Amino acid sequence: MFRITAVCTGNICRSPMAEYLIRTELEAAGVDGVVVSSSAVSEWEIGNPIDARAGALLDRQGIDTTGHVARQFDASDFERTDLVLALDTDHYAALRQLAPSPEDAEKVRMLRSFDPDVSEAGLSAQGIYDPWFGDEGDFETAHRLIMAAMPGLIQYIRSSARPADS
C-alpha cells in the first residue's frame, strides 16, 4: 500500500478536503492500493468534524464526510506514511522540522507542487490560504487549487511512488 497524508493547521478545512478529493480522484482514475488520510500540525481542532462549509462543498459533489474526525500529525506518523502533503508553507516547515530523519523530511511535499501552473515556483506560490477565515467563495478557491494538483499527483503515484513496507 502507498500511504498519503494531507496536512493543514487544524484538519477541519483544507486537509480533509484534500483527503476526500484525492480519494475520489484516485478512484475515478482507477488507481488502487493507496490509503489517504489527513491530519493537523496543531492540536486546536482535535476531535472536531470537518468544517460545515467544507463538508457542504464536498457533499454537493456526492462526497460523504460525516466520519471525519480531526487528528494531529506526530513524528511517528512518518513511519506509516510515504507522502506527506502540506497545504501551506507553514505546514511544510513544521512537518520538515518534525521529521525524525532526513529521509522522512524528504517525504514532505507541498500539495500544489503537483500543479503544473506553480510546480516550478517557489514554496510561497504553492500555498493554499486558510478558508476558515473567509466565506464559501474561499472554500471554492481552496477546492479549485487542490483539484489543480490532482492530475500531477495521480501521475506521480502511478509512475514514481514507491510503496512503504506493509
Contacts in CASP RR format, 6 or more apart in sequence:
PFRMAT RR
TARGET T0000
AUTHOR 0000-0000-0000
METHOD contacts of the structure
MODEL  1
MFRITAVCTGNICRSPMAEYLIRTELEAAGVDGVVVSSSAVSEWEIGNPI
DARAGALLDRQGIDTTGHVARQFDASDFERTDLVLALDTDHYAALRQLAP
SPEDAEKVRMLRSFDPDVSEAGLSAQGIYDPWFGDEGDFETAHRLIMAAM
PGLIQYIRSSARPADS
1 33 0 8 1.000
1 34 0 8 1.000
1 35 0 8 1.000
1 163 0 8 1.000
1 164 0 8 1.000
1 166 0 8 1.000
2 33 0 8 1.000
2 34 0 8 1.000
2 35 0 8 1.000
2 82 0 8 1.000
2 83 0 8 1.000
2 157 0 8 1.000
2 161 0 8 1.000
2 162 0 8 1.000
2 163 0 8 1.000
2 164 0 8 1.000
3 34 0 8 1.000
3 35 0 8 1.000
3 36 0 8 1.000
3 37 0 8 1.000
3 80 0 8 1.000
3 81 0 8 1.000
3 82 0 8 1.000
3 83 0 8 1.000
3 163 0 8 1.000
3 164 0 8 1.000
4 22 0 8 1.000
4 34 0 8 1.000
4 35 0 8 1.000
4 36 0 8 1.000
4 37 0 8 1.000
4 81 0 8 1.000
4 82 0 8 1.000
4 83 0 8 1.000
4 84 0 8 1.000
4 85 0 8 1.000
4 157 0 8 1.000
5 36 0 8 1.000
5 37 0 8 1.000
5 38 0 8 1.000
5 39 0 8 1.000
5 73 0 8 1.000
5 77 0 8 1.000
5 81 0 8 1.000
5 83 0 8 1.000
5 84 0 8 1.000
5 85 0 8 1.000
6 14 0 8 1.000
6 15 0 8 1.000
6 16 0 8 1.000
6 18 0 8 1.000
6 19 0 8 1.000
6 22 0 8 1.000
6 36 0 8 1.000
6 37 0 8 1.000
6 38 0 8 1.000
6 39 0 8 1.000
6 85 0 8 1.000
6 87 0 8 1.000
6 111 0 8 1.000
7 15 0 8 1.000
7 38 0 8 1.000
7 39 0 8 1.000
7 40 0 8 1.000
7 41 0 8 1.000
7 73 0 8 1.000
7 84 0 8 1.000
7 85 0 8 1.000
7 86 0 8 1.000
7 87 0 8 1.000
7 91 0 8 1.000
7 95 0 8 1.000
8 14 0 8 1.000
8 15 0 8 1.000
8 18 0 8 1.000
8 38 0 8 1.000
8 40 0 8 1.000
8 41 0 8 1.000
8 87 0 8 1.000
8 88 0 8 1.000
8 91 0 8 1.000
8 130 0 8 1.000
9 40 0 8 1.000
9 41 0 8 1.000
9 42 0 8 1.000
9 44 0 8 1.000
9 88 0 8 1.000
9 90 0 8 1.000
9 91 0 8 1.000
9 130 0 8 1.000
10 40 0 8 1.000
10 41 0 8 1.000
10 42 0 8 1.000
10 44 0 8 1.000
10 45 0 8 1.000
10 70 0 8 1.000
11 38 0 8 1.000
11 39 0 8 1.000
11 40 0 8 1.000
11 45 0 8 1.000
11 46 0 8 1.000
11 70 0 8 1.000
11 71 0 8 1.000
11 72 0 8 1.000
12 40 0 8 1.000
12 45 0 8 1.000
12 48 0 8 1.000
12 49 0 8 1.000
12 50 0 8 1.000
12 51 0 8 1.000
12 54 0 8 1.000
12 70 0 8 1.000
12 132 0 8 1.000
13 50 0 8 1.000
13 51 0 8 1.000
13 53 0 8 1.000
13 54 0 8 1.000
13 130 0 8 1.000
13 131 0 8 1.000
13 132 0 8 1.000
13 139 0 8 1.000
13 142 0 8 1.000
14 54 0 8 1.000
14 87 0 8 1.000
14 88 0 8 1.000
14 128 0 8 1.000
14 130 0 8 1.000
14 131 0 8 1.000
14 142 0 8 1.000
14 146 0 8 1.000
15 38 0 8 1.000
15 39 0 8 1.000
15 40 0 8 1.000
15 87 0 8 1.000
16 38 0 8 1.000
16 50 0 8 1.000
16 54 0 8 1.000
16 65 0 8 1.000
16 68 0 8 1.000
16 70 0 8 1.000
17 50 0 8 1.000
17 54 0 8 1.000
17 55 0 8 1.000
17 57 0 8 1.000
17 58 0 8 1.000
17 139 0 8 1.000
17 142 0 8 1.000
17 143 0 8 1.000
17 146 0 8 1.000
18 38 0 8 1.000
18 85 0 8 1.000
18 87 0 8 1.000
18 111 0 8 1.000
18 146 0 8 1.000
19 36 0 8 1.000
19 37 0 8 1.000
19 38 0 8 1.000
19 68 0 8 1.000
20 58 0 8 1.000
20 63 0 8 1.000
20 65 0 8 1.000
20 68 0 8 1.000
21 58 0 8 1.000
21 63 0 8 1.000
21 143 0 8 1.000
21 146 0 8 1.000
21 147 0 8 1.000
21 150 0 8 1.000
22 36 0 8 1.000
22 150 0 8 1.000
22 153 0 8 1.000
23 36 0 8 1.000
24 61 0 8 1.000
24 63 0 8 1.000
25 147 0 8 1.000
25 150 0 8 1.000
25 153 0 8 1.000
25 154 0 8 1.000
26 34 0 8 1.000
26 36 0 8 1.000
26 154 0 8 1.000
26 157 0 8 1.000
29 154 0 8 1.000
31 154 0 8 1.000
31 157 0 8 1.000
31 158 0 8 1.000
33 163 0 8 1.000
34 157 0 8 1.000
38 68 0 8 1.000
39 70 0 8 1.000
39 71 0 8 1.000
39 72 0 8 1.000
39 73 0 8 1.000
39 77 0 8 1.000
40 46 0 8 1.000
40 70 0 8 1.000
40 71 0 8 1.000
40 72 0 8 1.000
40 73 0 8 1.000
41 72 0 8 1.000
41 73 0 8 1.000
41 90 0 8 1.000
41 91 0 8 1.000
41 94 0 8 1.000
41 95 0 8 1.000
41 98 0 8 1.000
42 72 0 8 1.000
43 72 0 8 1.000
45 70 0 8 1.000
46 70 0 8 1.000
46 71 0 8 1.000
46 72 0 8 1.000
47 69 0 8 1.000
47 70 0 8 1.000
47 71 0 8 1.000
48 69 0 8 1.000
48 70 0 8 1.000
49 65 0 8 1.000
49 66 0 8 1.000
49 67 0 8 1.000
49 68 0 8 1.000
49 69 0 8 1.000
49 70 0 8 1.000
50 58 0 8 1.000
50 65 0 8 1.000
50 68 0 8 1.000
50 70 0 8 1.000
51 132 0 8 1.000
51 139 0 8 1.000
53 131 0 8 1.000
53 135 0 8 1.000
53 136 0 8 1.000
53 139 0 8 1.000
54 65 0 8 1.000
54 131 0 8 1.000
54 139 0 8 1.000
55 65 0 8 1.000
56 136 0 8 1.000
57 136 0 8 1.000
57 139 0 8 1.000
57 140 0 8 1.000
57 143 0 8 1.000
58 65 0 8 1.000
59 65 0 8 1.000
73 84 0 8 1.000
73 95 0 8 1.000
73 98 0 8 1.000
74 98 0 8 1.000
75 98 0 8 1.000
75 99 0 8 1.000
75 100 0 8 1.000
77 84 0 8 1.000
78 84 0 8 1.000
78 98 0 8 1.000
78 99 0 8 1.000
78 100 0 8 1.000
78 101 0 8 1.000
78 104 0 8 1.000
78 107 0 8 1.000
79 104 0 8 1.000
80 164 0 8 1.000
81 107 0 8 1.000
81 164 0 8 1.000
82 107 0 8 1.000
82 161 0 8 1.000
82 162 0 8 1.000
82 163 0 8 1.000
82 164 0 8 1.000
83 107 0 8 1.000
83 109 0 8 1.000
83 161 0 8 1.000
84 95 0 8 1.000
84 107 0 8 1.000
84 108 0 8 1.000
84 109 0 8 1.000
85 109 0 8 1.000
85 110 0 8 1.000
85 111 0 8 1.000
85 153 0 8 1.000
86 92 0 8 1.000
86 95 0 8 1.000
86 108 0 8 1.000
86 109 0 8 1.000
86 110 0 8 1.000
86 111 0 8 1.000
87 110 0 8 1.000
87 111 0 8 1.000
87 127 0 8 1.000
87 128 0 8 1.000
88 127 0 8 1.000
88 128 0 8 1.000
88 129 0 8 1.000
88 130 0 8 1.000
89 110 0 8 1.000
89 123 0 8 1.000
89 124 0 8 1.000
89 126 0 8 1.000
89 127 0 8 1.000
92 108 0 8 1.000
92 110 0 8 1.000
92 123 0 8 1.000
95 105 0 8 1.000
95 108 0 8 1.000
96 105 0 8 1.000
96 108 0 8 1.000
99 105 0 8 1.000
99 107 0 8 1.000
99 108 0 8 1.000
110 123 0 8 1.000
110 126 0 8 1.000
110 127 0 8 1.000
111 126 0 8 1.000
111 128 0 8 1.000
111 146 0 8 1.000
111 149 0 8 1.000
111 153 0 8 1.000
112 118 0 8 1.000
112 119 0 8 1.000
112 125 0 8 1.000
112 126 0 8 1.000
112 127 0 8 1.000
112 128 0 8 1.000
112 145 0 8 1.000
112 148 0 8 1.000
112 149 0 8 1.000
113 119 0 8 1.000
113 126 0 8 1.000
113 149 0 8 1.000
114 149 0 8 1.000
114 150 0 8 1.000
114 151 0 8 1.000
114 152 0 8 1.000
114 153 0 8 1.000
114 156 0 8 1.000
115 126 0 8 1.000
115 145 0 8 1.000
115 148 0 8 1.000
115 149 0 8 1.000
115 152 0 8 1.000
116 152 0 8 1.000
117 148 0 8 1.000
118 125 0 8 1.000
118 126 0 8 1.000
119 126 0 8 1.000
127 145 0 8 1.000
128 142 0 8 1.000
128 145 0 8 1.000
128 146 0 8 1.000
129 138 0 8 1.000
129 142 0 8 1.000
131 137 0 8 1.000
131 138 0 8 1.000
131 139 0 8 1.000
131 141 0 8 1.000
131 142 0 8 1.000
END
